[in-house]
């Protein structure tokens, strides 16, 4: 990243440039650790609980699934959730069987013998 210059405001506030905020994924209200070494100031994103890289990866994958529409529900209760998930499993098995040519109809439209 290129060096970016910013200015100290009248109340001693500093605006973090958009490019830096995007790279660090900073949002309003995030905590920053401030370190001073001589005349250099280092700002580091900080959370009260250290982030777990595996959890962060799993959450990123879950967000991608939601954005792509790969979700089930919402459900109002356990019986409705069980029905919905059972239906989804059956549909997925049907799709897998068709793609392998072992289901009720192959891609070429011909029926398989049972």
C-alpha positions in Angstrom: 0.0 0.0 0.0 1.2 3.5 -0.8 2.0 6.0 1.9 -1.1 8.1 2.7 -1.0 11.5 4.5 -3.8 12.6 6.8 -4.2 15.6 9.1 -4.8 16.0 12.8 -8.1 17.9 13.3 -8.8 20.7 15.8 -9.9 18.2 18.4 -6.8 16.1 17.8 -8.8 13.5 15.8 -7.3 11.7 12.8 -9.3 10.4 9.9 -8.2 7.0 8.8 -8.3 7.1 5.0 -10.8 4.8 3.2 -8.2 2.7 1.5 -6.6 1.9 4.9 -10.0 1.2 6.5 -10.9 -1.2 3.7 -7.7 -3.1 3.9 -8.0 -3.5 7.7 -11.8 -4.0 7.5 -12.3 -1.3 10.1 -15.8 -0.1 11.0 -17.1 2.7 13.2 -16.8 1.6 16.9 -13.9 -0.8 16.3 -11.1 -0.7 18.9 -7.6 0.3 18.0 -4.5 -0.3 20.1 -2.1 2.7 20.0 1.6 2.3 20.4 4.2 5.1 20.4 7.8 4.4 19.5 9.9 7.6 19.5 7.9 9.9 17.1 6.1 7.0 15.4 2.5 6.0 16.2 1.2 2.6 15.4 -2.5 1.8 15.3 -3.5 -1.9 15.4 -7.1 -3.2 15.3 -7.9 -4.8 18.6 -10.8 -6.9 19.9 -11.5 -7.7 23.5 -11.4 -11.4 22.7 -8.6 -12.5 20.4 -9.8 -13.7 17.0 -9.6 -17.4 16.1 -8.4 -17.8 12.5 -10.4 -21.0 12.0 -13.5 -19.3 13.4 -13.0 -16.3 11.1 -12.6 -18.7 8.1 -15.8 -20.5 9.0 -17.7 -17.3 9.5 -16.5 -16.0 6.1 -17.7 -19.2 4.5 -21.0 -19.0 6.2 -21.4 -15.3 5.0 -20.6 -16.4 1.4 -23.2 -19.2 1.7 -25.8 -16.8 2.9 -25.0 -14.2 0.1 -25.2 -17.0 -2.5 -28.5 -18.3 -1.2 -27.2 -21.6 0.0 -29.3 -21.6 3.2 -32.3 -23.4 4.7 -35.0 -21.7 6.7 -35.9 -19.6 8.5 -38.0 -22.1 10.5 -40.5 -21.4 13.3 -39.7 -24.5 15.3 -38.0 -27.8 15.4 -40.7 -29.8 13.6 -40.8 -27.4 10.7 -36.9 -27.4 10.6 -36.8 -31.2 10.5 -39.3 -31.3 7.6 -37.5 -28.6 5.7 -34.1 -30.2 6.1 -35.4 -33.7 5.3 -36.9 -32.2 2.1 -33.5 -30.6 1.3 -31.6 -33.8 1.8 -34.0 -35.8 -0.4 -33.6 -33.1 -3.2 -29.8 -33.2 -2.9 -29.7 -37.0 -3.1 -32.0 -36.8 -6.2 -29.8 -34.3 -7.9 -26.7 -36.4 -7.1 -28.3 -39.6 -8.5 -29.4 -37.8 -11.7 -25.9 -36.3 -12.2 -24.4 -39.8 -11.8 -26.9 -41.3 -14.2 -28.4 -43.6 -11.5 -31.6 -41.6 -10.8 -35.0 -41.7 -12.2 -34.0 -39.6 -15.2 -30.5 -39.1 -16.7 -29.3 -35.9 -18.3 -30.0 -37.3 -21.7 -33.7 -37.7 -20.7 -33.6 -41.6 -20.9 -34.9 -43.5 -17.9 -32.7 -45.9 -16.0 -33.8 -49.5 -15.3 -34.5 -50.5 -11.8 
